[in-house]
Amino acid sequence: MKTSAGVAASAAALSLPSIINASPLSGSSSLSGKKGKKRKALIIGAHPDDPETIAGGTMILLLQAGWDVVCVYLTRGEAGIKGMSGDQAAAIREKECKAACKVTGARYRFMSQVDGATVINKEKYDEMLQVIKEEKPELVITHWPIDTHRDHRICSILVYDAWRYSGYSFNLFYAEAMSGNQSMNFVPTDYVDITSVVEKKHEACYCHESQGMPDLLNDWHIPMEKFRGMEYWCDYAEAFVHLRGHSAPSFVEMK
């Protein structure tokens, strides 16, 4: 497998807003891909509700721009409802994911890890890489790796590893989750104005009823959206860190 130096080089000049505004069909801008095929973005979160809360506005804007968007959930939220078994909680939270994706229009995909017991090993590295190979995204958004929640950190590391092993085949952006409580030392490189879609984002978030979402939004996510909006000179924004690829050999090439 060869490192995608061309993708890395073009990524260095691309901001997330410019990617969103690119043609939804690959082969018609500086992004990579086969001509005439819909561009695809993956929003990879550790739990049900993570993709919607960390990047729901950007997700909706991508969909409105004609992209194919997939919410990838590392777990089914097995530990997310007090007093319920893992299976019971997972059944409820999976339904909530499907309802949220119905609001946004995104497709959903679940992986095999368990909420609160996520691990990093060869099998899980391979599983994430397989998702990337099957979906063939041009853009991936996932958790910022410096985070107080272990599942968020693990999700981020698995995605980073897949990015390396895929030869930097997609643009990788990190998103924040409840900065100051979970994400730490997050300094954005990119902002997306989500003012036009913020109500729809919140509608999708409210589908996660089991998580006490009104309080989470009011106490954490909405203030964060407004603060990033102040930084970006708009009403509401989402912020990201763009990790730049480079032409160094991937681990695959070094074997």
C-alpha positions as CSV (number, residue, x, y, z in Angstrom):
1,M,0.0,0.0,0.0
2,K,1.4,3.4,-0.9
3,T,1.0,6.5,1.2
4,S,-1.5,8.9,-0.4
5,A,0.9,11.8,-0.5
6,G,-1.3,13.6,-3.0
7,V,-4.3,13.5,-0.6
8,A,-2.0,14.7,2.2
9,A,-0.7,17.6,0.1
10,S,-4.2,18.7,-1.0
11,A,-5.5,18.4,2.6
12,A,-3.0,20.9,3.8
13,A,-4.7,23.6,1.8
14,L,-8.3,22.6,2.6
15,S,-10.3,24.0,5.5
16,L,-13.4,22.1,6.6
17,P,-15.8,24.8,5.3
18,S,-14.1,24.5,1.8
19,I,-14.5,20.8,1.9
20,I,-18.2,21.1,2.7
21,N,-18.6,23.5,-0.2
22,A,-16.7,21.3,-2.7
23,S,-18.7,19.4,-5.3
24,P,-20.6,16.5,-3.8
25,L,-19.3,14.3,-6.6
26,S,-15.8,13.1,-6.4
27,G,-13.4,13.8,-9.2
28,S,-14.6,17.4,-9.7
29,S,-12.3,19.1,-7.2
30,S,-9.0,18.7,-5.5
31,L,-10.4,16.0,-3.2
32,S,-9.6,12.4,-4.1
33,G,-12.1,9.7,-5.3
34,K,-13.6,8.1,-8.3
35,K,-15.4,10.4,-10.7
36,G,-19.1,10.6,-10.4
37,K,-19.4,8.9,-7.0
38,K,-20.9,10.7,-4.0
39,R,-18.4,12.0,-1.6
40,K,-18.6,10.3,1.8
41,A,-18.0,11.5,5.4
42,L,-17.9,9.4,8.5
43,I,-18.7,10.9,11.9
44,I,-17.2,8.3,14.3
45,G,-18.3,8.6,18.0
46,A,-17.7,6.4,21.0
47,H,-21.3,6.3,22.1
48,P,-24.8,6.9,20.8
49,D,-25.3,10.7,20.8
50,D,-21.6,11.5,20.3
51,P,-21.7,12.1,16.5
52,E,-24.8,14.3,16.8
53,T,-23.4,16.4,19.7
54,I,-19.8,16.9,18.5
55,A,-20.5,17.5,14.9
56,G,-24.3,17.3,14.2
57,G,-24.4,20.7,12.5
58,T,-21.5,20.0,10.2
59,M,-23.1,16.6,9.5
60,I,-26.3,18.3,8.4
61,L,-24.5,20.8,6.2
62,L,-22.6,18.0,4.5
63,L,-25.9,16.2,3.8
64,Q,-27.4,19.4,2.5
65,A,-24.4,19.8,0.2
66,G,-25.1,16.4,-1.3
67,W,-22.6,14.2,0.6
68,D,-23.2,10.7,1.9
69,V,-22.8,10.8,5.7
70,V,-22.5,7.8,8.0
71,C,-22.7,8.0,11.8
72,V,-20.4,5.3,13.1
73,Y,-21.0,4.3,16.7
74,L,-18.2,2.4,18.4
75,T,-20.6,1.1,21.1
76,R,-24.3,0.8,21.6
77,G,-24.3,2.7,24.9
78,E,-24.6,-0.4,27.1
79,A,-23.5,1.5,30.2
80,G,-25.5,4.6,29.6
81,I,-28.7,4.0,31.5
82,K,-28.6,3.5,35.2
83,G,-30.5,0.5,36.6
84,M,-30.6,-1.3,33.2
85,S,-28.6,-4.2,31.9
86,G,-26.2,-3.7,29.1
87,D,-28.6,-5.3,26.6
88,Q,-31.6,-3.3,27.8
89,A,-29.7,0.0,27.6
90,A,-28.3,-0.9,24.2
91,A,-31.8,-1.7,22.8
92,I,-33.0,1.7,23.9
93,R,-30.0,3.7,22.7
94,E,-29.9,2.0,19.4
95,K,-33.5,3.1,18.8
96,E,-32.5,6.6,19.8
97,C,-29.6,6.5,17.3
98,K,-31.9,5.5,14.5
99,A,-34.4,8.2,15.4
100,A,-31.6,10.8,15.4
101,C,-30.3,9.6,12.0
102,K,-33.9,9.9,10.6
103,V,-33.8,13.6,11.6
104,T,-30.4,14.3,10.1
105,G,-30.7,12.0,7.1
106,A,-27.4,10.2,7.9
107,R,-26.9,6.5,7.7
108,Y,-25.9,4.6,10.9
109,R,-23.4,1.9,11.5
110,F,-22.6,0.1,14.8
111,M,-19.3,-1.4,15.7
112,S,-18.7,-4.2,18.2
113,Q,-17.2,-2.5,21.3
114,V,-19.0,-2.2,24.7
115,D,-19.7,1.1,26.4
116,G,-17.4,1.5,29.4
117,A,-15.3,-1.5,28.5
118,T,-13.7,-0.4,25.2
119,V,-10.3,-1.8,24.4
120,I,-7.3,-1.3,22.1
121,N,-5.9,-4.4,20.6
122,K,-5.1,-5.9,17.2
123,E,-8.6,-7.1,16.7
124,K,-10.1,-3.7,17.4
125,Y,-7.5,-1.9,15.3
126,D,-8.3,-4.2,12.4
127,E,-12.1,-3.7,12.9
128,M,-11.7,0.1,12.6
129,L,-9.5,-0.2,9.5
130,Q,-12.0,-2.6,7.9
131,V,-14.8,0.0,8.4
132,I,-12.6,2.6,6.6
133,K,-11.8,0.2,3.8
134,E,-15.5,-0.7,3.3
135,E,-16.9,2.8,3.5
136,K,-14.0,4.6,1.6
137,P,-14.6,8.0,3.2
138,E,-12.9,11.2,2.0
139,L,-13.6,12.9,5.3
140,V,-13.6,11.5,8.9
141,I,-14.6,13.4,12.1
142,T,-13.9,11.8,15.4
143,H,-13.1,12.6,19.1
144,W,-10.2,14.8,20.1
145,P,-7.7,12.3,21.8
146,I,-7.0,14.3,25.0
147,D,-10.3,13.6,26.8
148,T,-11.3,12.6,30.3
149,H,-13.5,9.8,29.0
150,R,-11.6,6.6,28.2
151,D,-14.0,5.5,25.5
152,H,-13.5,8.8,23.7
153,R,-9.7,8.4,23.9
154,I,-9.8,4.9,22.6
155,C,-12.1,5.8,19.7
156,S,-9.8,8.6,18.7
157,I,-6.7,6.3,18.8
158,L,-8.4,3.6,16.7
159,V,-9.4,6.1,14.0
160,Y,-5.9,7.7,14.0
161,D,-4.4,4.2,13.5
162,A,-6.8,3.5,10.7
163,W,-5.8,6.8,9.1
164,R,-2.1,5.8,9.2
165,Y,-2.7,2.3,8.0
166,S,-4.9,3.5,5.1
167,G,-2.1,5.7,3.9
168,Y,-3.7,8.9,5.0
169,S,-6.5,8.2,2.5
170,F,-9.0,10.7,4.1
171,N,-9.1,14.1,5.6
172,L,-9.1,13.7,9.4
173,F,-10.7,16.2,11.8
174,Y,-11.0,16.0,15.6
175,A,-14.1,17.4,17.3
176,E,-14.6,18.5,20.9
177,A,-17.0,17.0,23.5
178,M,-18.0,19.1,26.5
179,S,-14.7,21.0,26.5
180,G,-13.4,21.7,30.0
181,N,-15.3,18.6,31.3
182,Q,-14.2,16.0,28.8
183,S,-12.1,17.4,25.9
184,M,-9.0,19.2,27.2
185,N,-6.4,21.5,25.6
186,F,-8.5,21.8,22.5
187,V,-7.3,24.6,20.2
188,P,-9.3,24.7,16.9
189,T,-7.9,25.0,13.5
190,D,-11.2,25.1,11.7
191,Y,-14.7,26.4,12.4
192,V,-18.1,25.7,10.7
193,D,-20.9,28.1,11.0
194,I,-23.9,26.0,12.0
195,T,-26.4,28.8,12.7
196,S,-28.7,27.8,9.8
197,V,-29.0,24.2,11.0
198,V,-28.5,24.5,14.8
199,E,-32.2,23.8,15.5
200,K,-32.2,20.7,13.4
201,K,-29.0,19.6,15.1
202,H,-30.7,20.0,18.5
203,E,-33.7,18.1,17.3
204,A,-31.5,15.2,16.5
205,C,-29.8,15.4,19.9
206,Y,-33.1,15.4,21.7
207,C,-33.8,12.0,20.2
208,H,-31.3,10.7,22.8
209,E,-34.0,11.0,25.5
210,S,-32.3,8.5,27.9
211,Q,-29.3,10.8,28.3
212,G,-31.1,13.8,29.8
213,M,-30.3,15.7,26.7
214,P,-32.1,19.0,27.5
215,D,-29.7,19.5,30.5
216,L,-26.7,18.4,28.5
217,L,-27.4,20.8,25.7
218,N,-28.3,23.7,27.9
219,D,-25.3,23.2,30.3
220,W,-22.6,22.2,27.9
221,H,-23.2,21.9,24.2
222,I,-25.2,25.1,23.5
223,P,-22.7,27.3,25.5
224,M,-19.9,25.7,23.5
225,E,-21.6,26.3,20.2
226,K,-22.2,30.0,21.2
227,F,-18.6,30.4,22.4
228,R,-17.2,28.9,19.1
229,G,-19.6,31.2,17.3
230,M,-18.2,34.2,19.0
231,E,-14.7,33.1,18.0
232,Y,-15.9,32.7,14.4
233,W,-18.1,35.8,14.2
234,C,-21.4,34.0,13.9
235,D,-24.2,32.9,16.2
236,Y,-23.4,29.2,16.5
237,A,-20.4,27.2,15.4
238,E,-18.6,23.9,15.7
239,A,-14.9,23.8,16.0
240,F,-12.3,21.2,14.8
241,V,-8.7,20.3,14.7
242,H,-7.4,19.3,11.2
243,L,-4.7,16.7,11.5
244,R,-2.4,17.0,8.5
245,G,-1.2,14.0,6.6
246,H,2.4,13.7,5.4
247,S,4.5,11.6,3.0
248,A,6.3,9.5,5.6
249,P,6.0,5.8,5.1
250,S,3.0,4.2,6.8
251,F,3.4,1.2,9.1
252,V,2.1,-1.0,6.4
253,E,5.0,0.0,4.1
254,M,7.6,-0.5,6.8
255,K,6.6,-4.2,7.2
